[in-house]
Structures are given as C-alpha cells and as structure tokens.
Amino acid sequence: MGNVPTTLGNDRYVGTEQITSLSTAKSLALPDNARSAVLIPETQGVRIAFDGTTPTSADPLLYAGQDLTVTTREDLANVRLIEEAASATVKVLYFG
C-alpha cells in the first residue's frame, strides 16, 4: 500500500478498508473511533453521494488516483459509492 499517513489534522490513523464490488452502491464500514477518512479510488472512477442515497451520474465523480478527505463522522456515515466503470476499487484510510 505504500506509506500510510499516521495523522490527518489532529486525528491519528485507525484503520484501512478496501471496497470492491461497486456495481451496486456501498457504504463505509466505519471503525467505532473514526472521525475522518481519505477515500482513494484505485482502478476506476467512482460516483459519490453524501446524503445516504445511491449515487447517480449527477453526483461528483472521483477519478482513479484522486483522493477525497471526508472530515465529519456524519458525512462518513452517509457516504455511498458506486463504480463509474467495471472493476472499481476504493481504498479508505480512517482517522480518529
């Protein structure tokens, strides 16, 4: 995975998640102590919604290799991801 940052702002690294099979919308498996996260699409772009609904083509597109920092637990709990193209995977680094 390369170098994992040990902090994000005042939060410390608390875990990693690899999300696959994104042909249907997926939510995050939040560790109990996670307060923020960095989402990194690795192989294909993914659509992301922050309101708990299934993402559509109108929602933001994260390109492979582009990262997104989510800084509140409420937003993390509402994140939904779906692939833009087949075989997308997303790595999530959690901080708390």
N, C-alpha and C positions, 0 to 999 in steps of 0.2 A: 504494500500500500504506500510505501514511501514514508516521508516524515509526517507524523500526525502532530498538529499543534497541541500544546499542553494547556493553553489558555485561550479564551475568547472574551475580551474585556476583563471583567473580574471573575468570570466563570472558569472552572477547571474542566478538562476533558473527562467525561464519564462513560463513554462507550461509542460503539460504531454499529451501524446497521447497513446491510446490503439488501436493497429491494429489487426483486426481479419479477418476472411475470406481470408486467404492467399493461397487458392488453385490456384489463379492467382496472377501474380506479382503486388505488391503495392508499391507506392512511399510514402514519408513522407508528411504530411500536415504541412509544416513549418510555425511557427509563424513569423511575419514580422521581429521581433528583435532577432531571433535565429541565433547564430553563431556556436554553437556546440551542441552535444547531446550524451546521453548514451542510447544505444539500448540494451534491455534485453529480449531475448526470454523466455517466462514463462512456456509454456506447452510442446512444441516440438521444435526440432531444425529447423532452417530456413537457406536457402541459401541467400547470399547477393552479389549483384553486385554494383560496384561504378561508372560504366560508363553509366548508364541510360538504359542499356539493361536488358532483362529478365534473371534472374539468371538460371544457368544450374548446372548439377552435377559437373562441373569443377570449379565452384565458391566456395569460402570459406563457410564452414558450421559453424554456431553458434549454440552451444548446449543449451538446456534449462538451465537457470540459469547462463549462461556465459554472461558477458556483453562486449560491444564494445563501445569505445568512438570515435566519429567522430568529428574532430576538425576544419573543414572549412565549410563555407556555401556552397561552390561549391560542395564539396563531399556530403553534406546533400541533396542538390537538385538533385543529380544523383543517390542516393541510391535507389535500388529496392530490395524487399524482396519476397520470395516465400517459402511456407512450405516444409519441408523435409518429414513430416508425417502429416496426417489429424489433424485438430483442433489446429493448432499452433496459438499462440497469441504473440505479441511483445509489450512491454511497452517502450515508448520513453520519456526520460526526456530531455527537451530542456533548453539551457542556452544561454544568450546573454548579 
